[in-house]
Amino acid sequence: MFPAGPAPWPRLRVQRALWALLVVLLAPWRLRAIQETQECTWQVVLNNLESVGKNDAIDHFVDQELYTVDKVFDLLVDAPIDRDEVRRLGAAEWERSWSCTLLGSGRLLTISLQTYLGFPYYLKINYSCTGDVSSEALVRKGHLTGLKPVVLVTFQSPVNFHRWKIEQLQIQMEAAPFRSPAERCDAEEVCLMSWYTPMPIKNGSVVMRVDVSSNGLGPFIPNKRFRVNINGFLERQRDHELQFTVGNELFHLIPRYFVNVPSRPLWYTVDQTPVLILGGIPEEKTVLLTDTNFKDFFLVELSIDSCWVGSFYCPQASFTATIYDAIATESTLFIRQNQLIYYFTGAYTTLYESNHGSERWVRVLANECIKRLCPVHFHSNGSEYVMALTTGKNEGYVHFGTITDGLVSFKLLPRNRSVCSAILVVNCSITWAVFVAGDYNLLMLVEIVGPTSSKYFQIWYLLEGSYQVYQLFPSKAWEVYINLQVLQQSSLYATNETMVTLFYEDKKLYQLVYLIDNQQGRLVKRLMPVEQLLMYQQISDGYVLERQGSHLTLSFSNFCPFTVMRLRELPSPQIYTRQERYRAQPPRVWEPWGFHSENSLAVYQGLVYYLLKLHSKYDKPYADPVHDSTWRWWKNKKQDQDYYFYLASNWRNAGSVHVDMTSYEKIYDLKAENELPERIFLDKGTSYNFSVFLTARKPGIQHGPSFQVLNPLDLAVVLADPDCIEAVVKEKVLVNRNSVLFWVTLSDKRSCFDQGISGHHLMKTSMLVKVLGSSGHCFQNTNQGLRMQSNLMVPVLIGCPPGKRLALDITYTLQYNRVQNKHYFDCVKVDPEMPCFLFRDIFYPFFLIQDLVTGDSGSFQGSYVLKVVGGGPTLDTIKEYSEEEIYRFNSPLDKTGSLIWTTENTTTTEDLAFNIMSHNSLGIEWLCLENSPCHDTIPHSIFAPEFFFKVLVSNRGVDESTYCDYQLTFLLHIHGLPLSARRAFLILLVSASLFVGLVILYIICCLLSPYMVKFCNFLRWKINSIIGLESYYTYSTPSDSRAFSHSGTVSWRSSRLNSRVVYKGAEENKAETKDALKRKSTT
């Protein structure tokens, strides 16, 4: 089969049949693979443009500039790609101008707006399995059996939602097979290959999750997640080598760095930090840095001055180079050495309009003695936070740091007096501080009595939803698990190991451990086996010995009250998770084995870039006729879709590449995956419904007034904020199946949130669903290991969900205005993106509520307030109005003659300041009174004046049907504005004067015309006479001068006499002609 060929030729049908037969023959092999789900695993690395096709190339995400792929797209002359579509994107529509680096050269290129751009990196995808078969052979086998990796890239929303839009964006791409050009192979033989997809980047996002799955063909490979983050602390030198900006990289792990060294916490802003930092290496100003959550890492010696400010007010016994505290945020790293604080901001051009990166470590709070840094794990209000606890002269105070767009500032708290004074003690010490971002509360742990030291290090685990704490390490269960792993010769465990830190990733607990094998040390990231340890503890505590005959039998008690737990009737997830997803497939190629070339991969880059560009530019004030961001891409190409398919079917595409229009789309119909979503967004009064199916462990029915299961199963729903949300649980007993079905409804109570912009200032709460008596006792075997059951926790966010917007329904607005006003007059210069409206017509605006996630679009039925907040006679002269001007120009209470518009609606806001509009309003009448900015607009041509109004529409405070504060700002083009009376009179006076002057000139011309005719005839006769005289002199030939003089005199006299005779004869002929005409008329 030709994998990329859409042509329905008979030969291809035969090959497809052979492929189908091959899949059937390989079915038993695949069934065996399903039973051994842990055998194979995906491998993903990052490659830049120069590394594509190289076997061992691994790159880190450093370059953030795009490059042009125009030359490749110029070859696609017969593809449904219109480069004019990019040209039609005006400069005002772009988020910012891209300064693009052409990778492989040391110079910068400024890329114009008329280009298709590509991303600086690819994802290289392979897989490996346990056994003796090489990874290269496995990849070839997977390709020949139809395997294609499917990559799902999830962009993390930025911290600063004031600069960037809050959205949950994903793009799903199918990987393209690529044969390595570095290997010499015989014809039609695959030696070394991999799959590649573009690695897209998005403005405002520096953290990306990459989920790799199979397309369902070939070997069974479990899904796997990777972290691909931008490292703003690396820079590329002129020789293309990478170098750290925070210090110098070290290449040797010395055992004393980790052996017998206490573990330390890993502090960072949850879900927002691209680069993690870990200190605690004794007597070294060295840290561990990672941009892959310790899948790999760097050992870096920091370039700090290592000063020590020991004095009488900074009590510290000795100096040390150890980095004790280290905190990572979205763009900035903080460290504490001795009593000094430093920070370093990375170079993240995707976060800021300009580069805020530091050139060196910046020391802050230089005159303070800092004994500890405290992290704030969650961001809020568009910023991140960090706290510094003081000692010495400012004991009892906290320096509260705020990080916004890489800019750091500190303020001292409390403002008036110290904590010690507040609690009425002389001496105290702040041991720890916690900032609750949602409530804006600062909690401090104050120590009055000296601290006690702990001798042993232990790991305790609190299962959420229960009150029982489990000791994981040290424990008997841990010893059993470690011994089993050593017996299996696992590379992740050793008899001599030291734990460095613990951290969570994707709701799973991980360890960073230093192992020593054969006197060789290494750092390993491994999963903390919480489920296995809890199960081993349950087994060790719940077994009995029973005698059966002559021998004892070991039996275990299962404390889990159910055998089966399933979630059913889950709704479509996107409406609650607000997850937007696009789908992109590689262009089809005509290579016999389906392999792509560098050009086709570059085309793939450009297509993915343009797809995301359409997404970023779709959020505009004027709604398109079709509610889909990809509609503009293909709206002029759909009619030629059959033609493009004909070219592809006959292998006649230019560049041997076919772009299928149906392969680039937005997905609106994602299905639920039989598990609760990652998060739930609830608008005002909305609810989320699902059901839980449980099967009891011991069968049996108790008869009575109602049937009951002998082993009672009770489902509990725990709410973090019961005043804001409520849960209703209904139960149905399935007697014949020894099961119980619970219906759960989670609803918002319309009481805990005001109105907010889409995705902003959401209230965070949670819902916990658990089966009573099952916490820590129920486990399920999956293809990815043990999974704990019975406890289901879901974060709930109350407010206006992301992805909702208000848009002007320009299509229906034009249609309704034409019907109501009986006509429609557009501007002389027609702009299809901004139609004009006539000043003297009543303006009827209509708006749409569009859901960018689900694709729903409907008329806005709520109330709103409309204000003109800016304007100008041209687009270049639009100015913003002040609050006072906005009130005067829009309020019906204005008495200064400044109103721009009015309406016949009588409904106003509570303070009577502004009119309240709705879809049933009577329309807007334009006034432009004397003191308004649009009064007496000077025309710039012979056409009537025109004006651009900047209009703000908001439903805040007037619409109680939603938590969403829909704010829409758009430009409204009005033409045909009237002139002021004074200017109109002046123009009339000047026009009348010109008209009267032209009339007088006409009369004068009519009176003088006979004289002018006579004068013209006489003048013409004189000219003819002179011409005749000159002609006579020219043709006469006198014999001598005397004769010439005499003949000249005679000829002049004779000519004069002849002219008189001729003139007299002409007059007589004229008189005779008149007499003849009179006689003829009488007869």
TORNURO-173289 format. One record per residue (C-alpha): residue in one letter; x, y, z. Coordinates in pm, whole numbers, plus 32768, in hexadecimal, padded with zeros to 4 digits. Example, Ala and Ser with C-alpha at 12.3 -4.5 7.8 and 13.67 -1.06 7.14 Angstrom:
residues 2
A84CE7E3E830C S85577F9682CA 
This chain:
residues 1083
M800080008000 F806781657FBD P801681F28119 A7FEE835880A4 G7F41831C7F59 P7DCD83697F3F A7DAB82E67DDB P7CA581D07DBB W7D60810D7CAE P7D2E7F937C8D R7E9D7F4F7CD6 L7E8380127E18 R7D497F547E76 V7E077E0D7E50 Q7F207E917F26 R7E2A7F07802D A7D967DAC8033 L7EF07D1C8066 W7F297E0D8184 A7DE07DA58221 L7E487C378201 L7F947C8982A4 V7EE37D3083C8 V7E0A7BFB83F3 L7F3B7B1A83F2 L7FE17BF784F6 A7EAE7BF985D5 P7F2B7ADD86BA W80747B9686E7 R7FB67CCE8749 L7EDF7C0E883F R801A7B9388E6 A80987CF888F4 I7F5A7D6589A0 Q7F9B7C6A8AB3 E80F77CF98AE7 T80A47E688AFD Q81E77ECF8BA9 E82CB7E478A9A C82D97F7789B7 T82F780E889FD W830182278930 Q843E82F58910 V842A846688BA V8545855F888D L855A86C08809 N8615870786C4 N865F88548624 L8661888284AC E87CA881D8485 S879D86DF8552 V868186468488 G86E584EA8418 K880E84CD8504 N8802839B85DF D887E84118733 A882685838720 I877886108856 D87328783887A H86A188638985 F859689678947 V86628AA68935 D860E8B5487EE Q84BD8C0387F7 E84C48CB386A6 L84128C378571 Y84A18C0A8415 T840E8C3082BD V839F8B1081E0 D832D8BE880BC K84138B457FC0 V837089F57FFE F82118A807FE0 D826C8B337E9D L828A89DB7E00 L812189817E56 V80868A3B7D33 D7F5C89507D11 A7F1889127E84 P7DF689AB7F47 I7EEA8A9B7FEB D7EB38C097F9A R7FD38CE08008 D7EF58E117FDE E7E388D958110 V7F6A8DE381DF R7F948F318133 R7E308F8B818B L7E8A8F7582FB G7ED290DF8347 A7FE8914E842D A7EEB91B38535 E7E6D904D8548 W7FB98FB885AC E80088F94871C R8165901786E6 S8269902B85D5 W83438EF885CA S84BA8F2185B0 C85138DD08522 T865C8D1B8534 L86B78C43840C L874E8B1F84C5 G889E8AB88442 S89138C1C840B G89908D128505 R88BC8E388497 L875B8EAF84D3 L86588ECD83C5 T852A8FB083DD I840C8EE6834D S82FA8FAA82A4 L81888F6C82CF Q816D8EC4817B T820E8D7E81E9 Y81C08C238260 L82918BE28392 G83178AA98433 F836F8A4C8597 P84DC8A2085FD Y84BC88B68673 Y84308760861C L83CA864586FD K8484850586A4 I83BE83CF8709 N843282688729 Y83DD8146880A S849C802988A9 C84407EDE8947 T84E87DF78A3A G85AE7CE18998 D86C97CB888A4 V86207D60877B S86B57EB4872E S85E07FEC8735 E8629802D85C3 A859B7EDB8561 L84677F12863A V84258064859B R84417FCE843E K83507EBB849F G825C7FB4852D H8266808583F1 L822C7F598311 T81037EEA83E4 G805C804083CC L80C380D78519 K80B782528527 P80EC830C866F V7FE4840D86CA V806C85388788 L7F9586188860 V803D875E88CA T7F97881A89E9 F7FF889858A23 Q7FF389FA8B8C S7F388B418BC1 P801A8C638C29 V80268D028D7F N7FE48E658D09 F7E848E508C7F H7E808FCB8C5B R7F758FAF8B3A W7F138E5F8AA5 K7DC38DBA8A74 I7D698CA28B64 E7D1F8B668A9D Q7D4E89F08AAF L7DE589A78959 Q7E54885F88BF I7EC187F48764 Q7EBC868A86F3 M7FB5862A85E5 E800484E88531 A817984A08516 A821A848A83BF P831683738374 F846E83F0830B R859283208291 S86E5838D830D P87B4841981EC A88F583D382AC E88D6825D8279 R892981BE812D C881B80C680CF D87CE7FF77F9F A86A2804C7ECA E8550802A7F7C E85F87FB480BC V85CC8063820A C8702807182E4 L86C0818583DF M857C82478406 S84B2830B8503 W836B83C88515 Y836385428526 T8263864C8579 P828D87C4859C M82BA883C8701 P81DB89718706 I81FF8A9287F5 K80FB8B8F885F N811A8CF088DE G80F38CF78A56 S813F8B858A8C V82928AFA8AF7 V821789AD8B84 M819788A08A95 R811F873E8AD2 V8153864089BC D807A850689C5 V80DA83F488CF S7FEB82DD8872 S7FBC81E0875D N7ECD81F18637 G7E598090868A L7F2E7FD5858E G806F7F1585C5 P80F27EBA871D F803E7F1E885A I80F5803C8904 P806280E48A38 N802A825A8A30 K8140832A8AC2 R816384958B28 F8298856F8AFD R82F086CE8B6E V837987B98A66 N83C289098B07 I84768A3D8A8B N85C18A758B3D G85FA8BEB8B57 F873F8BBE8C18 L87FD8B2D8AF1 E887A8BF989CD R89138B998880 Q8A6F8C1F883E R8AFA8C8486EE D8B8E8B2B86C1 H8A2E8A9B86FF E8A978A08884D L89AA8A2C8973 Q8A1E8AE08AAB F896E8B2B8BF3 T89338C968C4D V89178C4B8DC3 G8A6C8BA58DE5 N8B518A978D61 E8AEB89318D20 L8BA3881E8DD9 F8BBE86BF8D4D H8C1B85E88E77 L8B3385768F8E I8C04855190C6 P8B78845F91CC R8BAA855792E9 Y8AA786369244 F8995853E929E V8A0D84259383 N89B1846194F1 V891B85AF9490 P87BB8601950C S86AD860F9407 R861A876193AC P84CE87DB9328 L8494883491BD W83DF898391B1 Y83368A13907D T81F28AAB8FFD V810F89858FB4 D80CE89408E40 Q817A8A838DD2 T82EE8A498DFF P83BB89E18CCD V850A89C08D81 L852C89248EDC I864E89728FC6 L86CA88A690EE G87DC891391DE G885F887F931F I89AF8801929E P8A9A882D93CA E8BA9893793B7 E8B6E89749244 K8AB38A8A9194 T8A32897E90A9 V88CC89239054 L881188278F80 L874E88BC8E5C T865488028D82 D855B88628C74 T84C587038C5A N845C86C68DC6 F85A286078E03 K8587851E8CDC D86DB85B88CA2 F878C86CD8D5F F88BA87B38D6F L89B187ED8E88 V89F989638E84 E8AE78A338F56 L8A3E8B838F87 S8AF68CC38F33 I8AA88D849071 D8B918E5A9143 S8B668D859281 C8B7E8EA89370 W8B3B8E8A94E3 V8A9E8FA895A2 G8ADC8F269702 S8AB9903E9801 F8A2A90809956 Y88C7908C98C8 C88F18F5A97E6 P89338E3898D4 Q89EB8D2B9811 A8B0D8C63989A S8BC58C0C9757 F8BCB8C3295E2 T8B5F8B1E94F4 A8B428B0A937A T8A138A249389 I88D88A9192D3 Y87D78A4993E1 D86928AC5934A A86398AC091DA I84E98B1D913F A84878B128FCF T836D8BDE8F35 E82F28C038DD0 S84178CDA8D66 T84ED8D218E99 L85D18C588F80 F86078CB690EF I871E8C3791CF R87998C799331 Q89058C5A9390 N89578CA794FA Q88758DD4953E L88708E6093DF I87648E4192D1 Y87A58E3E915A Y86BE8E1C9032 F86F28DE38EBE T85EA8E1C8DAF G85FE8D408C7C A85EB8DB28B14 Y84858D5C8AB0 T841F8E21897E T82DA8D5E8966 L826C8DF18AB5 Y82C68F5D8A87 E82BC9054896A S842790A589BC N85388FD38A57 H85428FFF8BD1 G86558F018BFE S87648F458CFF E88D08F608C9F R89468EF08DF8 W88BB8E908F4C V880E8FB58FF5 R88328FDF916B V86FD9063921F L86B690CC9385 A8825911A93AA N87FE91BB9502 E872A90A19591 C87848F5B963E I86B78E45959C K86A68CFB9651 R85B68C439568 L84FC8C569421 C83958BDB9419 P82EA8B7E92D1 V818A8BD09260 H81258AA19197 F80008B3C90DC H7FF08C7B9013 S7ED28D74901F N7E678EC18F8C G7F618EA18E71 S80938E8F8F54 E816B8D9A9016 Y81E68DC69176 V83088D6E925D M83448DC193CC A84858E0B9488 L84928DDF9602 T85798ED096B7 T86528EAD97EA G87208F9F98B2 K86AB910898BC N856690C497FC E85058F8498AD G838E8F519899 Y835F8FE1973D V832B8F4395E8 H83A58FCC949D F82938F7A93A6 G83138F609240 T82408F839104 I82B28F0C8FAD T81F58F978E82 D827A8F698D20 G83D28F1F8DAE L83DE90628E7B V841D902D8FF0 S83B19111910C F83A790E5928A K82E0918A939E L82FC91669516 L81D890C895D6 P813A911196CA R814192829677 N8112931F97D0 R81A9923598D2 S825890E598E8 V81AE8F9B9926 C824F8F889A7C S81A990CE9AE0 A805E90549A54 I805D8F1D9B31 L80E28FE29C5E V822F8F309C89 V838B8FBD9C9A N84468EB79BD0 C83B78DD99AC3 S841E8D40997B I83568D03983F T83A48B9B97E5 W82CD8B7E96AD A81D78C4A95E1 V80BF8BE294F5 F80078CCA9408 V7EA68C5E93AD A7E838D03925B G7D0E8CD19230 D7CB88D78937B Y7DE58E66937F N7E3F8DEF94DD L7F9F8DD59566 L7FC28CC1966A M80FA8CB99743 L81808BAD982C V82178C6C9950 E83048BBE9A3C I832F8C379B9E V83E18B0A9C33 G85208A889B92 P84F489789A8B T853788089AC8 S8605873F99D6 S859A85FD9933 K868684D4991A Y85E3840A9807 F8564845396AD Q841083C1965E I831483CD953F W81A883E595AE Y808783D794BC L7F2C846494FC L7E2783D49415 E7D4084EA93AB G7BE284B9942A S7C4683EE9559 Y7CD4843196B3 Q7DDB832096AF V7F4A8368967D Y8028825395F1 Q819B82339631 L823B81D794E6 F83A981EA9547 P843B8147960E S83448029961C K832C7EB395EA A82727EEC94A6 W83947FC09425 E84907EB0947A V83BF7DAA93C6 Y839B7E849293 I850D7EDD9285 N85727D6E92A5 L848A7D0C918A Q85177E1D90A9 V867D7DB790F3 L86297C4C90A6 Q859B7CBA8F58 Q86DF7D7D8F17 S86267EC18EE4 S87067FDF8E76 L864080D38F4C Y86998036909B A87D67FDB9154 T883D7F6D92AE N88FE80B092E0 E882581DE9295 T87DD833A931A M869D83F792DD V86D9855A925F T857585E29249 L840585909217 F8317863C9128 Y81C7860C907E E819385F18F08 D803D85B28E6C K7FAB85548FBF K80B9844D8FF8 L81CE845390FA Y8333843A9076 Q84868413911A L85D6849A90B0 V86D0839C9137 Y884A8380912E L88AF821590EE I8A058176910C D8A42803C903C N8B9E7FA8901C Q8C3180E790AD Q8B8381B68FA1 G8A8C82C0900F R896283408F4B L882384078F81 V86DD83568F2D K857983D18F1A R848382C08F7A L8317829C8FD5 M82CA82809145 P81FE813A9159 V80EF81BB9243 E7FE980BF91D4 Q80D27F9591F3 L81457FFF934C L7FE1802B93C9 M7F7F7EDB9338 Y80AB7E2F93DC Q804E7ECB9529 Q7EE87E4F9501 I7F617CEF94B1 S80557CE795D4 D7F457D5396C7 G7E237C8B9637 Y7E837B1F961C V7E1C79ED96E2 L7E91788596EF E7D7A778796C9 R7DA3760F96F1 Q7D1D754295D3 G7D5473D5961C S7EB773959682 H7F4E74E09610 L7F2A7652964C T7EA77736953B L7EFF78A4951F S7DD5798094CA F7DC07AF794A6 S7CA17BDA94FD N7C337CD493F9 F7BAE7E0994A8 C7B2D7EAA936B P79AC7EA5937A F79817E8A9201 T7A0D7DC990E0 V79B07EAE8FC1 M79A280288FB1 R794880D18E6B L78E6822F8E02 R77C382488D12 E76F4834B8C59 L780D84468C52 P77B5857B8B83 S788B85FD8A68 P79BF86858B14 Q7A0E87C18A52 I78ED88908AD5 Y7975885B8C37 T7AED883F8C03 R7AF289628B08 Q7BF988A88A42 E7C26892588DC R7CC1882D87ED Y7D3888448687 R7D95872585A3 A7EAB872D84A2 Q7F32861783C7 P806E861D82F6 P804B866B8183 R8038853880A9 V816A84DB7FE1 W819F83FC7EB4 E82D8834A7F2E P829F81D17EFB W82DE81798067 G822A82A780F0 F83628358816E H836884D08186 S847885BA8117 E850086F281BA N842387C380D5 S82E6870B8131 L833D872982A3 A836D889F826D V821488AC81CC Y818D87FA8300 Q822F890683D8 G818F8A1F8311 L803589808317 V803C894B848F Y80B68AAE84C3 Y7FA38B4183EC L7E9C8A6D849A L7F048AF985EB K7F1C8C578559 L7DB28C4184E7 H7D568BD78646 S7E068CFF86E7 K7D648DF785F6 Y7C038D6B8602 D7BAD8E238743 K7B458F648695 P7A1D905186CB Y7964900B8585 A78E18EA78571 D791E8DE08435 P77F08D4E837F V786C8BF483E7 H78D58BBC8550 D7A1D8B07850E S7B7E8B8D8513 T7BE58ABF83E1 W7AC48B3B8309 R7B8D8C598273 W7CA58B6D8210 W7BD48A96812B K7AA38B6C80DA N7B228BB97F7C K7BAD8A5C7F3F K7A8C89757F92 Q79F8899B7E39 D7B3C89147DA2 Q7B6287F37E95 D7B1186ED7D8B Y7C1687847CA4 Y7D2487697DAE F7CBC86047DF3 Y7CD785B77C80 L7E3A863E7C78 A7E9685727DAB S7DF984367D21 N7EC684517BE6 W800A84B77C90 R801286077BE4 N804486E87D11 A816087DD7CF8 G8275878D7DE8 S81EE86297E15 V812486A37F40 H7FAC86A47F6D V7F01877B8074 D7DB286ED80DD M7CC687FC8155 T7C0F870C823C S7D4E86BE82FB Y7D60881083A8 E7C3488558481 K7BB688A285DB I7B1F878486A1 Y79DA87CA8758 D795E866A87A9 L7A5A85C98894 K79CD849D894D A79E884528ABF E7AF283528B23 N7A3282A58C3F E7ADB83788D46 L7A9684C58DE7 P7B2F85ED8D2F E7C6D86998D99 R7BA487C78E0B I7A3E88468E01 F79D689AC8DB2 L787E8A148E2C D77C68B4B8DBA K76A28BDD8E77 G75A28AD18EC4 T764489C58DEB S766E885C8E58 Y773F87278E0F N769E85CD8E0F F7732846F8E14 S76EE831B8EAD V77BE82248F77 F778880AC8F54 L77F97FD29076 T77EB7E58909B A77F27DCC91FC R78F87CCD925B K78107BCD9301 P76D37B789241 G75897B6C92F8 I74467C26931B Q738F7C869455 H72187C759424 G712D7D5994D7 P70737E999492 S71847EE79398 F72947E1892F8 Q73F07E60937C V75467DD79332 L75CC7D0A9456 N771C7DBB943E P76AC7F279450 L77508015935C D7738818393B2 L77B3829E92D7 A781583EA9373 V7853853692C7 V792D862C9387 L79278798931C A7A3488919378 D793C89B5936B P77DB893A93AD D775E8AA193B6 C77BC8ACA9248 I7776897691AA E768E885B9200 A768086EB91AC V755086099190 V757C848D9196 K746B839B9130 E748882259163 K73FB80FD90A6 V74337F959117 L74677E998FFF V73FB7D5990AF N74457C658F99 R75A87CE68F75 N75F77D1590E6 S764F7E7C9090 V75EF7FE090DD L75D580FF8FE9 F76048261906C W75A7839A8FA8 V766F84CC9011 T761486318FB5 L7705874B9007 S766A88A68FEA D76C78A0F9022 K75F58AC59128 R76078C219084 S768E8CBE91C2 C780B8CCD91D2 F787E8D8A90A1 D78408ED89002 Q78808F178E92 G79D68EF98DF2 I7A838EEF8CA2 S7A998D9C8BFD G7B998CCA8CB7 H7BF68DDC8DB1 H7BE78DD38F2F L7B3E8C7F8F43 M7AE28BF69097 K7B9B8AB090D8 T7AF0899A9196 S7AD688219176 M79F686F09184 L7A5C85A29218 V7997846491CA K79EC833992A2 V795F81E99306 L794181D4947C G7A3080E39527 S7B0B80B693F4 S7C1E81BD9418 G7D71811A93F3 H7CDC7FBF93BD C7C6D7FB39251 F7D5C7F8B912D Q7D317F408FBD N7E2A7E978ED8 T7E5B7F598D93 N7F4E7F438C73 Q801780538D1F G80217FB18E75 L7F4E7FC98FAD R7E5680E58FCB M7DA4814B9107 Q7C29814390FA S7B0581C891C8 N7B82832F91E9 L7B3B841B90C8 M7B9D858690F7 V7B5186918FF2 P7BAE88039004 V7A8188E48FC7 L7AA78A498F49 I797E8B308F74 G795A8C618E99 C795E8CBB8D2B P79FA8B948C71 P7B158BD48B7A G7ABF8BD58A0A K797B8C9D8A17 R795F8DEA8968 L786F8EF488EF A78828F50877E L77C89040869C D76E28F7D85B6 I77319055848A T767C8F728395 Y752C8F868445 T756790F384A6 L758A91568338 Q745B908982D5 Y737A911483E8 N73E9927D83B1 R73A0925F823C V723F91E58284 Q71EF92E38392 N727E941382E0 K71FD93A48188 H735793DB80F6 Y74C793B2813B F75DD949780C2 D7741942280ED C7871950380DC V790595697F8F K7A3D94A27FE2 V79AD9353804A D7A609291815E P79D2912F817A E7A67910D82D8 M79C0924B8357 P787A92AE82AD C77FC941482CA F76B394918357 L75FF95D282F9 F75E596DF8401 R7477973283CC D740B95C383E2 I73AD951D8528 F74BE94298589 Y744F92D28608 P757892078690 F7564909186D0 F76608FBB8786 L76C08E4D879E I77368D7A88C1 Q783C8C988828 D78D68B6C88D3 L7A2F8B3A883F V7A4A89E388E2 T79068936887E G78C289FB873E D776E8A7687B9 S76FE8BCD8746 G75B58C71879A S75118DC387BC F755C8E8188F9 Q74108E9D89AF G748A8F558AE4 S749F90C48B3C Y75CD919E8B03 V764F93028B1E L76DC93A989E8 K77D794C48A02 V78A495868907 V79FE958889A7 G7ACC9618888A G7AC396928728 G7B5297648613 P7B1197D084AB T7C1896D9842D L7CAF959684AE D7DF5964984F8 T7D52975A85C8 I7C81968186B2 K7CB196EE881B E7C4396588966 Y7B47971F8A2F S7B6B97618BA2 E7A6D96EB8CA2 E79D598468CB0 E79B898588B36 I791F96FC8B25 Y7814976C8C1A R77C798AB8B57 F77C098008A05 N76E396D98A6E S761297308B9F P74A7979A8B72 L74DA987C8CA3 D75D499568BEB K75729AC68BDC T76A09B4B8B22 G762D9AFA89C3 S773799EE8993 L766898BA8943 I76DE97E78821 W75AE97068814 T745F96C688B5 T735495BB88BD E71E395A78904 N721994988A08 T71B995078B64 T727793FF8C28 T73B194828CD1 T74B094118DCF E746994388F42 D751995888F50 L745F95F98E12 A75B096448D74 F759995668C3E N749194C18B69 I746093498B77 M743F92A78A24 S73D2914C89B1 H738D9093886F N722A911F8879 S729D92898892 L720E939787B1 G735E93E8871C I745995038736 E7428965F86A8 W756697218663 L7567988986E4 C76C9991686EB L765E9A4B87AC E77209B8D87B5 N781F9B2B88BF S785199C78849 P799199618794 C78D598FD8658 H78299A4F8637 D788C9B1F8509 T79789A208475 I7A3E9AB58356 P7A1F99EC8214 H7B67998A816F S7AD599638014 I799F99B47F4D F78E598A4800A A782C98CF8151 P78F398C28298 E792897768347 F798C970F84A5 F7A1595D98553 F797B959186A7 K7A2894AD879F V790793FD884B L791093378990 V77FB923D89D8 S77E691988B30 N76E090D78BEE R7780910D8D41 G768391658E4B V755791518D62 D754C8FDF8D04 E75128EE08E18 S75038DAA8D3C T767A8D688D39 Y77BD8D9D8DF8 C785D8E1D8CB8 D78AE8F8B8C96 Y789E8F998B1E Q796990C38AAE L797A910E893D T7A30923688A7 F7A0492738734 L7A1E938A8633 L78E2940B858D H790294CA8447 I77F495D68419 H77E096AA82DE G770097C3826A L772C989883A1 P767F99EF8389 L773F9B338398 S770A9C3984A2 A761E9D5D8454 R77399E568445 R78109D838363 A76E69D26828C F76889E9A8268 L77ED9EEF820F I77F79DDE8109 L76A39E528089 L771C9FB98076 V78549F5A7FB8 S77929E757ED2 A76879F7F7E90 S7791A0827E48 L78369F9E7D50 F76E89F517CAE V7684A0C07C91 G77D6A1157C05 L77B5A0087AFE V7657A0887A9F I76D0A1ED7A7A L77F4A17779AB Y7702A0B978CF I7623A1ED7899 I774BA2C57842 C77BEA1C57749 C7663A1BB76A8 L7650A33A7686 L77A7A36175F1 S7796A235750B P7727A2F573C6 Y7841A3EE73EC M792DA2DA7434 V78BDA22272F8 K78E7A3597221 F7A39A39C72B4 C7A9EA234727A N7A30A246710B F7AF1A38370D5 L7C1FA2F2717D R7C05A1B970A9 W7BEDA28F6F6D K7D22A34F6FCC I7DDFA210700A N7D73A1806EBA S7DDBA2C16E0A I7F32A2B86EA5 I7F5AA14C6E4A G7EF4A1926CDE L7FE8A2B56CC5 E8104A1E06D45 S80ADA0D06C4C Y80B9A1CB6B2B Y8212A2456B8F T828AA0E26BA8 Y822CA0796A48 S8288A1C1698D T83E5A1D468DB P8450A3436887 S8571A3826791 D8618A4946853 S85E1A55D698A R8547A68268D7 A845BA5A6681C F8419A4F26965 S83C4A6386A0F H82E4A6AA68F9 S823AA55D68D0 G820EA5446A48 T815CA6926A50 V8082A63D692A S8030A4E669B1 W7FD5A5756B09 R7EECA66D6A6B S7E56A5706980 S7E28A4766A9B R7D80A57B6B71 L7C9AA5D76A4E N7C52A46D6A07 S7C01A42A6B72 R7B0AA5466B74 V7A69A4C26A37 V7A5CA3636AC5 Y79C5A3DE6C0B K78C2A4AE6B51 G786DA3896A6E A7842A2AA6B9E E774DA3A26C38 E7682A3B66AF7 N7676A2396ADC K75FFA2236C41 A74E8A31E6C02 E7479A2666ACA T746EA11D6B89 K738BA1B36C93 D729CA2406B8D A7288A0EF6ADE L7233A0416C28 K7121A13E6C73 R7080A1126B1C K708B9F9B6B44 S6FE69FA66C96 T6ECAA0886C11 T6E839FA26AED 
